[in-house]
Amino acid sequence: MVERLTEVYAVGTAVEILLDDAWLAGVVVRHESPAVWVQTADGRAWFVTNRQRIRMAGGRFTGGK
C-alpha cells in the first residue's frame, strides 16, 4: 500500500516541489489530508497532492506509480 503524503513528509521536512519543469526548495508547513502545504523560499504556499511533484530535499524521489 502506498503511503500518504502526510505520512511521508512531516511538518518541517525540507522538500523540493516541481513547478513548470523546475524543482523549487521548500518546507512542509501543514498537513491537509490527503495533501501537504509547502512553503517555498519566496514565501508562497503550494498545496501538493501529486507524489510525482514532491521529493525530499537533495533530490531523493519518494514518489512512484
C-alpha distances in whole Angstrom, upper triangle without the diagonal:
4,6,9,13,14,12,13,16,19,22,24,22,24,22,23,23,24,27,29,28,29,27,28,28,27,25,23,25,23,20,20,17,15,17,19,23,24,28,29,32,35,34,32,28,26,23,20,17,16,14,17,19,18,19,20,24,25,23,20,17,14,13,12,11
4,7,9,12,10,10,13,16,19,22,19,21,19,20,19,20,23,26,25,25,23,24,24,23,22,19,22,20,17,17,14,12,14,16,19,20,24,26,29,31,30,28,25,22,19,16,14,13,10,13,16,15,15,17,20,22,20,17,14,10,9,9,9
4,7,8,6,7,10,12,16,18,16,18,16,18,18,20,22,25,25,25,22,23,22,21,19,16,19,17,14,15,12,10,11,13,17,18,22,23,26,29,28,26,23,20,18,15,13,12,10,13,15,14,14,15,18,20,19,16,14,10,10,11,12
4,5,5,6,9,11,14,16,15,17,15,17,16,18,21,24,24,23,21,21,21,19,17,14,16,14,11,11,8,7,8,10,13,15,19,21,24,26,25,23,20,17,14,12,10,10,9,13,14,12,13,14,18,21,19,17,14,11,10,12,13
4,5,5,6,9,11,13,12,14,12,13,13,15,17,21,21,20,17,18,17,15,13,10,13,11,9,10,8,7,6,7,10,12,15,17,21,23,21,19,16,14,11,9,8,9,7,11,11,9,10,11,15,18,16,15,12,10,9,12,14
4,6,6,7,9,12,11,14,13,15,15,18,20,23,24,23,20,19,18,15,13,10,11,9,6,8,7,7,6,6,10,12,15,18,21,23,21,20,16,14,12,10,10,12,11,15,14,12,13,13,16,19,19,17,15,13,13,15,17
4,6,7,10,13,12,14,14,17,17,20,22,26,25,25,21,21,20,17,15,12,14,12,9,11,10,10,10,10,13,15,18,20,23,26,24,23,19,18,16,14,13,14,12,16,16,13,13,13,16,19,19,16,15,12,13,15,17
4,6,10,12,9,12,11,13,14,17,20,23,23,22,18,18,17,15,13,11,14,13,11,13,12,11,11,10,13,13,17,18,21,24,23,22,19,17,15,13,12,13,10,13,14,11,10,9,13,16,15,12,11,8,10,13,15
4,7,8,6,9,8,11,12,15,18,22,22,20,17,16,14,12,9,7,10,10,9,12,12,12,10,8,10,10,13,15,18,20,19,18,15,14,13,11,12,13,11,14,13,9,9,8,11,14,14,12,12,10,11,15,18
4,6,6,9,10,14,15,18,21,25,25,23,19,18,15,13,10,7,9,8,8,12,12,13,11,9,11,11,13,16,18,21,19,19,16,15,14,13,14,16,14,17,16,13,12,11,13,16,17,15,15,13,15,18,21
4,6,9,10,14,15,19,20,24,25,23,19,17,15,11,8,5,5,6,7,11,13,14,12,9,9,9,11,14,16,18,16,16,13,14,13,13,15,17,16,19,17,14,14,12,14,17,18,17,18,16,18,21,24
4,6,9,13,14,18,20,24,24,22,18,16,13,10,6,5,6,8,11,14,16,17,15,11,11,9,10,12,14,16,15,16,14,14,15,15,17,19,18,20,18,14,14,12,12,15,17,16,17,17,19,22,25
4,6,10,12,16,18,22,22,19,16,14,11,9,6,5,8,10,12,15,16,17,14,11,11,9,11,12,14,17,16,16,14,14,15,14,16,17,15,17,15,12,10,8,8,12,13,13,14,13,15,19,22
4,7,10,14,16,20,19,16,13,11,7,6,5,7,10,12,14,17,19,19,16,12,12,9,10,10,11,15,14,15,14,14,15,14,16,17,15,16,14,11,9,6,5,9,11,11,13,13,15,19,23
4,7,10,13,16,16,13,9,8,6,5,6,7,11,13,14,16,18,17,14,11,11,8,10,9,11,14,14,14,13,12,13,11,14,14,12,13,10,7,6,4,4,8,8,9,10,11,12,16,19
4,7,10,13,12,9,6,5,4,6,8,10,13,15,16,18,19,18,15,12,12,9,10,8,11,13,14,13,13,11,13,11,13,13,11,11,8,6,5,6,5,8,7,9,9,11,12,15,19
4,6,10,10,8,5,5,7,7,10,10,13,15,15,17,17,16,13,11,11,8,10,9,11,13,14,12,11,9,10,8,11,10,10,9,5,4,7,9,9,11,10,12,11,12,12,15,17
4,7,6,6,4,6,9,11,13,14,17,18,18,19,20,18,15,14,13,11,13,11,14,15,16,14,13,11,12,10,12,10,10,8,5,6,9,12,12,13,11,13,11,13,12,14,17
4,6,5,6,7,11,12,15,16,18,19,20,20,21,19,16,15,14,12,13,11,13,13,15,12,12,10,12,11,13,12,13,11,8,10,12,15,15,16,15,17,15,17,15,18,19
4,6,8,10,14,15,18,19,21,23,23,23,24,23,19,19,18,16,16,14,16,16,17,15,16,13,15,14,16,14,16,13,10,13,15,18,18,19,17,19,17,19,18,19,21
4,7,10,13,16,19,20,23,24,24,25,25,24,21,20,19,17,18,15,17,17,19,17,18,15,17,15,17,14,15,12,10,12,14,17,16,16,14,17,15,18,16,18,19
4,6,10,13,16,18,20,22,23,24,25,24,20,19,18,15,15,13,14,14,17,15,16,14,17,15,17,15,15,13,10,11,12,15,13,14,12,15,14,17,16,19,21
4,7,10,13,15,18,20,20,22,23,21,18,16,16,13,13,10,12,13,15,14,15,13,15,13,16,14,13,11,9,9,9,11,10,10,9,12,12,14,14,17,20
4,6,10,12,15,17,19,20,22,21,17,15,14,10,10,7,8,10,12,11,12,11,14,13,16,15,15,14,10,10,10,11,9,11,11,14,14,16,16,19,22
4,7,10,13,16,18,20,21,21,17,14,13,9,9,6,7,10,11,11,12,12,14,13,17,16,16,15,12,10,10,9,7,9,10,13,14,15,16,20,23
4,7,9,12,14,17,19,19,15,12,10,6,5,4,6,9,9,9,9,9,12,12,15,15,15,16,12,10,10,10,8,11,12,14,15,16,17,20,23
4,6,9,12,15,17,17,14,10,8,5,5,7,8,11,10,11,9,10,12,12,15,16,15,17,14,11,11,10,9,13,14,15,15,16,17,21,24
4,6,8,11,13,13,10,7,6,4,6,9,12,14,12,12,9,9,10,10,12,14,14,16,13,10,11,10,11,15,15,15,15,15,16,19,22
4,7,10,13,14,11,8,6,6,6,10,12,14,11,11,9,10,10,11,14,17,17,19,16,14,15,14,14,18,19,19,19,18,19,23,25
4,7,10,11,9,6,5,7,9,13,16,17,14,13,10,10,9,11,13,16,16,19,17,14,16,16,17,21,21,21,20,19,19,22,24
4,6,8,6,5,6,9,12,15,18,20,17,16,12,12,9,10,11,14,14,18,16,14,16,16,18,21,21,20,19,17,17,20,22
4,6,5,6,7,11,14,17,20,21,19,17,13,12,9,10,10,13,15,18,16,15,18,18,21,24,24,23,21,19,18,21,22
3,5,7,10,13,17,20,23,24,22,20,16,14,10,10,9,12,13,17,16,15,17,19,21,25,24,22,20,18,17,19,20
4,7,10,13,17,20,23,24,22,20,16,14,10,9,7,10,11,14,14,14,16,18,21,24,22,21,19,16,14,16,17
4,7,10,13,16,19,21,19,16,13,10,7,6,5,8,9,13,12,11,13,15,18,21,20,19,17,14,13,16,17
4,6,10,13,16,18,16,14,10,8,6,5,7,10,10,13,12,10,12,13,15,19,18,17,16,14,14,17,19
4,7,10,13,14,12,10,6,5,5,6,9,12,13,15,12,11,13,14,15,19,19,19,18,17,16,20,22
4,6,10,11,10,8,5,5,7,7,11,12,13,15,11,9,11,12,12,16,16,17,16,16,16,19,22
4,7,8,6,6,4,6,9,10,14,16,16,17,14,12,14,14,13,16,17,19,19,19,19,23,25
4,5,5,6,6,8,11,12,16,17,17,17,14,12,13,13,12,15,16,18,18,19,19,23,25
4,5,7,10,11,15,16,19,20,20,20,17,15,16,15,13,15,17,19,20,21,22,26,29
4,6,9,11,15,16,20,21,22,22,18,17,18,18,16,18,20,22,23,24,24,28,30
4,7,10,13,15,19,21,22,22,18,17,19,19,17,20,21,23,23,24,24,28,30
4,7,10,13,16,18,19,20,16,16,18,18,17,20,21,23,22,23,23,26,28
4,7,9,13,15,17,18,14,14,16,17,17,20,20,21,21,21,20,24,26
4,6,10,12,14,14,11,11,14,15,16,19,18,20,18,18,17,20,22
4,7,9,12,13,11,11,14,16,17,20,19,20,18,17,16,19,20
4,6,8,10,7,7,11,13,15,18,17,17,15,14,12,15,17
4,7,9,8,9,12,15,17,20,18,18,15,13,11,13,14
4,5,6,7,10,14,16,19,16,16,12,11,8,10,11
4,5,6,8,11,14,16,13,12,9,8,5,7,9
4,6,8,12,14,15,12,12,8,8,5,7,9
4,7,11,12,14,12,12,9,10,8,10,12
4,7,9,11,9,10,8,8,7,11,13
4,6,8,6,6,5,6,7,11,14
4,6,6,5,6,7,10,13,17
4,6,7,9,11,13,17,20
4,6,9,12,14,17,21
4,6,9,11,14,18
4,6,9,12,16
4,6,8,12
4,7,10
4,7
4
